[in-house]
Amino acid sequence: MSLIKQLWLAIIALLLLSFVGSLAVSIASSRHYIEQAVRIKNEDTATALALSMSQLDKDLVTLELLVAAQFDTGYYQQITLRDTDGSVLIERSANEYTGDVPAWFRQLIAFDVPSGVATIQDGWRQFGTLELESQHSFAYASLWRSTLELAAWFLLAGAISLAIATMVVRGIKHPLSRVVAQAQDISARRFTTIKEPRTLELRQVTQAMNVLSANVHQMLTQESHKLDELRRHLQHDRVTGALNRDVFMGKFAAQLSSDDARATGMLVMVRVQALETLNEQLGHATTDGLLRTLVSQLGQLDGEAPEPVVGRLNGSDFILLLPHADDVEQLSQHVTKALADVSATAPVAVYLPTAIVPYAPHDERGTLLATLDDALAQAESLSTHKQIVIRHRERVSLYSSHAEWRAELAAAIHAGPELAYFPVIDAQGEILHYECPARLKLAGEWQTAGIFIPWITRFDMESALDLAVVKKALTNLNTDLKPVGVNLSAASITNTQFVNELRALLEAQPSLAKQLCFEVPATLSTHAIGSLRGLCAALRPLGCTFGIEHVGAEFTKLADLHDVGLAYLKMDNSLIHHINTSTNQQTIVRGMATLCHSLGIQVIGEGVADNEELMCLFLVGVDGATGPGVRQPV
Amino acid sequence: MPAPSSHSPPVLSRRQFLATVGALWLGAGFGIHPTPAAAFDPQRLRQSMQQQYGQAGLSVLEEWFSLLQQLQNKDVQAQLRGVNDFFNRRIRWIDDIQVWGQEDYWATPLEAMGKGQGDCEDYSIAKYITLKQLGVTSRYLRMIYVRARIGRSQITQAHMVLGYYSAPDAEPLVLDNIVPSITPASQRTDLDPLFSFNSDGLWAGGSSESRADPLARLSRWRSVIERMQTQGFL
């Protein structure tokens, strides 16, 4: 039985006991008092009557008149005068007057009062005995009325007491249920923090659990910082902080082969001309400073990602990967300005020939790099101040104008997206869920996300698309009940209207909601993490799970996720790519997996290419895998 | 003689103590009062007399006990005479106001014997109680309020005598302290009877029940009965 229920039972039992008890005591004492009073009155009246009769002539008519006068006041049940032998001389008796007092009450009270007896004297002799009994109906009626009044007062007092008790119980229940919820959260490894309740015992429990959560958060922060340091040490160029060539190439390959918006963008390559001469002229320290400025300026060109992808391909070549970028002219201006800033910091003339090449899904990496080299060579040969060469690519744009794009996208979303199914398996080869990127029918064909997501983002249509995808997933679940992972954009989860609609949608089909996993990209702002936390809390009762996808090694927000309640984390292909040959990568992935497991979060590898990578992933403690190397279990 | 073995004083264990206190408390709550022994108790009478009037009172009491002994199996006439004479001789007739400092104080036989003084009703009560003790049923005995003319004068005075009724409607014998001998009522022309009562309904049956009643203590009868019970008469 719950504590609150016990509390209520105790309160009600106490109230009943005290009220019934005081009612009974009050009735009993009133009854006693009335009995005493009536008894004294009986004796008193009998004596007084006998006394006056003793003084009179013992004429029966006179005596009868006296008895009648006394009796007719109406307060007497019976007055009897007997002679010394005990035979009745005069008798007056009245019917029992019942009034409005219920019979059960009279039986319950049943006054027991002896009749008043007095002897009448005739000179020295005794004349007779007077016996007198009072009418009890008045006493019953008055006791009944006062009982009713008392009961009414007690009812009123009881109602007030119950109202007060309700407030008190609520005051206990509310913080108690919060504490219980927190304890359940912690047992599910969601290390939440709540406001301390005012009740002392609950406050102590809450304080202890809050401290626990804070400790876990601190521990996670430390661990992920350590991991981050290790990663920097292993993956970055010591001098400039740019990514090593291999690491950059891994990331680049991962993005190119990905099926979503990241597969479209720009590459910017900058060559520091005559680096050796610069070294001689400026000294190593100054030159290194110059290179660092260059890397940071390049990084600032990517305003979106928390950690821009800047790589150092060899001593003098630096490359920037700009996913999502599509406006070449604008980019060119930004690059020019950034490079001018870099040059300005150098005491001597520095030449920074630059090449910009756009990329699109399914481009060959080698071809792109060759194009870049070629363009860079051309830029080097330019003698103008502005050494930028742009290789325009023949964009296969589906539509020619923005208005057309917008209209077609809206129509396609309205018509409904299609879902692709990619299996995610665990170490035993069992299906965890299916990853389901959306396809939209544009220009008569089902197009992948990489084609339309940049436009969706540009037109702020993420929420509409995500909602359509969830609807489609629910429709598919109706016929085929396999767990489905659906992508949600950061813009959607911060959108209150979207969250409400999503919730309504899922609440309408609670049995299907359990089969849904929602994935948000790792590029989350702190604000978005807060929204995610709220969304998780709101949808968890429906059985939905949440995950984060495309988590790279640079992901340091793990500590902030300790109270969100995530089910899984999907690791970016850049971490998984060729993991079987890289001890460094294995170390990092193992560290991340351990951290995630301490929060009860599963770790899944993305873009697994072959069986060797798959085996290696499970060896380092990853829970699941997906990608071209993962086949549907037979 | 062997030395008396030294007993350790009876010490209640904590649990016994609590249980006793609890039982007493519960008993008090339920109205179970320890009733004083409602019976004739010579030992208690001696104690009461010793406490209140000392040796002199105690010797009168012993005489009273021997009177009871003497008259135990005599006939009623002899009992009436013996009792009447005993109290008329032992007790001096003095107004209550001088004896007790009250206008009208009903003394118990023990108080009357102890003081050796008393008012008319003190004689009547003492005779009544003694006769009852000798086995005369209260049905035959009534205290009678009378108007008395003292001597040959026309001065009248409120007085009380004890009447013995051989039958309820019979002429009573009057036990009085003004006229020491027992006479039939008709010969007592100096007395006018007004009203009579006895203790029927007061202590006959379970009278102890009314003792707890604060209103009942107002009655003189009840008050004297109560005192007699504590002193050991009843």
Interface residues (C-beta under 8 A of the other chain):
Chain A: Q36 A37 I40 A50 L51 S54 Q55 D83 T84 D85 P114 V117 A118 T119 Q121 G123 W124 R125 Q126 F127
Chain B: R142 I144 G163 Y165 A167 P168 D169 A170 E171 P172 A185 S186 P193 L194 F195 S196 F197 D200 G201 D213 L215 A216
